[in-house]
Amino acid sequence: MAEKILIVDDEPDVARLIGLVLERNGLEVVTATSGPEAIAKAAAVLPALILLDIMMPGMDGYEVCRRLRADPQLSHIPIIFLTAKNEVADRIAGFEAGADEYVSKPVHLGELSARVNGILNRTAAIRAALARSAHVVGILGVKGGLGTTTLAVNLAVSCASPPHAVNTILAEMLPGMGLASFMLGMGHMEGLGMLLRSSPEEINARLVENWLATHSTGLRLLFAPLLHQENTPAWTPALAEAILYHLRRMADLVLLDLGAGLTPVNRALIGLVNHVILTFDPHPLTVTLLERTLKAISTIGGGANHIDLVMINRAPSSQTMTVQMVQEAVNRPVTQVLSPAPEAMFLTAQHRLPLVISDPQNMVSTQYQELAQKVLVHAARARRATGPLQPVTGPLF
């Protein structure tokens, strides 16, 4: 069955011309001439890709894109903006609205056809890779400031170190907020920043491998830049998916530090991971965010068939909700509780060593190690259904 492409343009002649080119490539074309019609047709036919004009009367393309990304049933559909608005600010606005690609008019029809085929092929390859590659865990904070990166670093080190010694990659998928290299005492590294200079089509295994750093534990890392630089290229779902496609073929376990919130990129990645870890603190407002995040993730779909809740305590228990109260509020068990340890965390930051290395007997280190054990047990169970991970060492696999 031919894949459906939705072309949205208020100029029917433009849509017809583009449609003829795509139909010659064996694709089925559906058209819409306004924003509301585009949203309705997207919901009705669930196209494999949307070509979206920006300058339309009434609802412009930016708003159409935002509404599509906000709809759990439609948010996964790749979107290419096709428009005469070609200033840098216009491109940034397009990517911030959630576009995967941006093509300026007048467009060469051969180039457009190649862009369409590239996205369709990449999407098919990523989906096909789900069943035959690394177990991927997305670590997401329901809000910022919870210590999600600290958790990700300690969890990754625990998985990569003996007794497990699993072939593990930790990737910071949050440009401009990278802290892991400093937490590990590895200086200023920003492999993700270098990959941002490439288009999704240019991302390949060798390029990704070149920008991975290796820690003394054997853990490999894709570090994000600490700060946004001037003229930093846009961080798009298409680019994030292309990077993940190669990462998951280089290890047995890939941990993604997703930072906080269901951004367009995080929505795309959540649809591709096998396992989600949600971090939160037991404050009533944060628990409300947790409940809403869980509902949103349940509608994204994809491979995330397992969700763990990790409660990070940072305040006296008299000022927070209990574990039982949280579980009743979200109707889901809390997997792990991390105790407050401000003095130990201060020392680890000062010496730039993760707690599981600097003080492995610390109570919080033990809690990180317990969570690592749970993650690896789940990974082992999941992989038994699709075939063994190779190569793998350690008692759990």
N, C-alpha and C positions, 0 to 999 in steps of 0.2 A: 504494500500500500504506500502510495506517495505521501511524503510528509507535507503538512499544510504550512504555508507561509501567509501571515496576515500583513497586508500592505495598507498603511493608514496615511492618506494624503488627501487634502481637500481639492486637489487638481486631478480629476479623473483621468486625463490624458497621461499624466506622469505615472499614475498607478498602473494604467493599462500597459504602457511601454515596459515598465519594470516587470510586470507580471508575465509578459510574453517571453522575456529573457529567462525568467525562472522556470516557466513551464517547459521551455526547451531543454532545461536541465532535469526534467522529470519530477518537478515539484508541483504540488497543487496550490493554487493561489486563491486567497479570499481577500476582499478589499473592504475598506471602510473609509468614509469621507469626513468623519468628525470624531471628536474624543468620545462622547457617549456611545456612538455606534461601535467604535473600536473596542471599548470595554465589554460591551454586550457580546460582540462576535468572538472576542478572546475567550469569554466564559462559555460560549456555545460550542466552539470548535476545538479549543485547547491547541492552538498552533504550536509547531516546533520552534518557530521564530517569528518575531514581529519587526517589520520595518516601519519606523514611526517618524512622520514629519513633525517638526516643532511648531512652525508658524501656521496655526489653524484658528479660525474664528471661534469664539466662545472658550472652550477648554483647549489650551495649547498642549503640545507634546510633553512638556515637562510634567504637567499635572496628570496627564494620562499615564505616564511612566510611574509616577509616585503612587497612583491609585492601583496600578497593576502590582507593584511591589508590595503594597499593603494588603493585598488579597491573598490569603494563604493558598488558595487553589490556583493562583495565576503567577505567584511571585517567582517561580522557578523558570519562567519562559525567557529565553534570551531576547534582548531588545537592541536593535541597531537604530540609532538616530540617523535620519537621512534628511539633511537640511541645508539651506543656504546660509544659516547663521554659523560662521566659522571662525569667530574670534576665540582667543584662548579662554576668556571668561565664559563664553557660550559652551565650550567643551567641558569646562569644569562643572558648570551648572548641569549639563547633561549627565556626566558621570555621577554627580552627587544625587541626582534624581533616581539613579539606578541603572543607567544604560550599560550595556556590555561593550558596544562599539559606537563610533561616531564617524559618519561619512559625510563629507561636504558636497553640496551641489555646486555646479553641475558635476555629476559623477560619471566616470567611465563605467559603462555597463559590465565590461569584463571584470573590472576590479570589484564591483559590487557583487557579481556572481561568485568571485573567488572568496570574498569575505563571508558571504552566506554559507558557502560550502565548507569553509574553514570552521565556522561556529558549529554547524551541524555535525561535522566529523569529530570535532573535539568533544562535543557533548556526548555523542555516541560512545567514543572511546573511554571517557571518564566513567560513564555508567557501566560499561562492560568490565572495567577494571575493578569494580567494587568487589566482585566475587573471587578475585584471584590475586589479591595483593595484601599489603599490610593491614593490620587492624588499626583503625584511626580513631583517636579520642579527641574530641573538641572540649576544651576547658574554657568555660564562659562565666563571667561574673554577671549577676543580674543588675549590678550597678558598679561604678568605679570605686576605687579606694579600698577594696576588700582584701587585697593581697593575692589576687589570682595568679600573677606571674610568680610570686614566691612559692605558691602551691605547685605550679607547673614545673618550676625548676627542681624542687625537692622530689617531686613525683618522678620526673624523668631520670634524675640521678639514681634514685632508688631502683628503678626498673633496669637501668643500664649496668648497675654495679652488682657484684656478687652478693648473695648467692644466685640471683636471677640471671644477670649478664645477658639480658635480651638485647638484640640489635635494635637500638632505639634512636629516633630522631625527634628533637624538640624544635618546632618551628614557631617563631613569634609572628603571627599573622596580623600585626598591628603597626604599620609604619608610623614613625614619629613618636612612639611610646615604648621603644625597646629598652629593657632594663636587664635582661638575662645575662648579657655579656659582663656587666659590672658585678652582678651577683655571683658570678663564677670566677671573677678575677681574671678575665680574659681580655680586658681592655676594650678599646673602641672598635667594634666590628659591626658591620651592617650589610650582610649578604642580601637581605631582602631589598634594601635600598638600591643595590646594583641591579637586581632582577627587575625592579620597577622601570628601568630604562628600556626594557624590551617589551614588545607587543606579545599578546598571548601566542601568536603564531610563531614567534621567534624563540619561545621557551622550549628548551630540550633538556634531556637528561644530563648531558655533559655540562651545560651552563649551570643547572641547579647544583650539580655535584661540585662544581668549582667554587661555589660560594658557601658550602657547608664548612663549618669549623668543627674541630674535634677536641673534646675535653679529655683530661687525663683519665677519666673513668671509662672512656670509650664512647660516651654519649656524643652524638653528632648534633650540630645545632645550626639552624638558619636564624641568624640574629636580625632584628629590625633596627632601623635607625632610632636613636634616642630622641631626636627632634626633627620636625618637618623642615626641609630645606626649601629655599626659594626655588620656584619652578619645578617642584617635585611632581612627577607624573601622577596621574590619578590612580588610585587603588580600586580596581574594578572587580566584580565577580568573575569575569572571564579570565583575568590574569591570575587571581587567587586559585581558581579551579585548575588552570594549566600547571601552576606550580605544584599543587597537591597531587595532580595526576602523576608527576614524576617522583615526588617524595615517597608516595605510597609504594613505589616499586623498588625503593632503595633500602628498605628496612623491614623488620617484622612488626614493629610497633611505631606509630607516628603520633606524637602528642602535639596538638595545635593550641597555642595560647591565643585565644580569640579576644582577650580584653573584656570589655563590658558592652552589653546591649546587642540587640538583634539588628545590626546595621545591614544594608543590602549585601555586603560581602559575607557577613556572618550567616545570614539566611541561606546564601548559596552553599557555604561550607557545611552548615548543619545538615543540609540535604544530602551530603556526601559522606559524612562520618558514620562510623559504626556505633559510637558510644559517646554520650555527652556527660560531662561533669559540670554541674551548676554550683557556683559558690554564692553564699549569701551570709549575712549576719542576722542574728535573731531579733532585729528591730521590727516592730509591726509594719512600718512602711516598706521595708525591704522584703518582708514576707509577702506583702501584697504584690510587689514586683515579681517575686518568685512565682507566685500563683499565675500571674498573667504570662510570664515567660514560658512556663510549662504548657499553658494552653496554646500559645503561639507555636511552640516547637512541635506539638502534637499534630498541627495542621500542615507543617512544612513537608512531611513525608521524607522519603529517601531511606538511607540505611540505618538511621539512628534508632535502633530497636532497644536500647538500654540507656537509662538515665540515672545517674547517681547524684544525690544532693549532699553537698559538703558544707556544714555549718561552721563558720569561722568566728569564734568568740573573741571579742576584743574589749568588752566592757563587763563590769560586775554583773553576776547573774540576777541580782535584784532589779536591774534596769532593763532586762531583756526577757524575751519569751523562752519558755522551756522547750526542750526537744519535743515533748508530747504535744504542746500547744502548736508548734510548727507543723507537726505531722497531721494533726487534726485539721489545721487550716488548709493544707494543700492536698490532703488525702493521699499521702505518699510517704514512705519511710525515709528518714534521714540516714544516709549511708555511713557518714563519718562526721565526728565532731572534733574540731581542732581547738585545743585549749589556748588561752592567752599566755604568751611568753615574751613580753616586751623586752626584758633584759637580754634574753638569748638572741632575739631577733636583732637587737641593736648591735650586739657583738658580731653576729654573722655578717651584717651589713658593713661594719667597720673593717672586718678582716676579709671581706669578699669571698666567703665560703658558704655554701648552703648548709643549713643546720644538720642535715643527715650526714654530712662529712665532718663538720667542726665539732659536733656534739651528738654522736649517734645514740647515746643513751638517754638523751633528753626526752621528756614525755611527748613533746610535739614531734620529735624525730620518729619516735615509735608510732605515732599516729599517721605520719606520712608513709611510713613503711607498711603499715596495715592497709592503707588505701592502695598502695602499689600492689600489694598481694591480691587485693580484690579486683583491681583492674586486670592483672595478668591472668587470674583465674577466669574472669569473664572472657578475656581474649582467647584463652585456650579452648573454652567451651564453644565459642562462636566459630573458631577456625576448624574444630572437629567436624562441623557440618559441611564445610567447603573444602577440606583438605588440610594437611599439616603445613605449618609455617616452616620454611627452609631458607637458610640454616637457622636453627634455634638452639640455645643452650640454656641450662637451668632446669630445676626440678619440676616447673609447672607445665612444661611443654613436652 
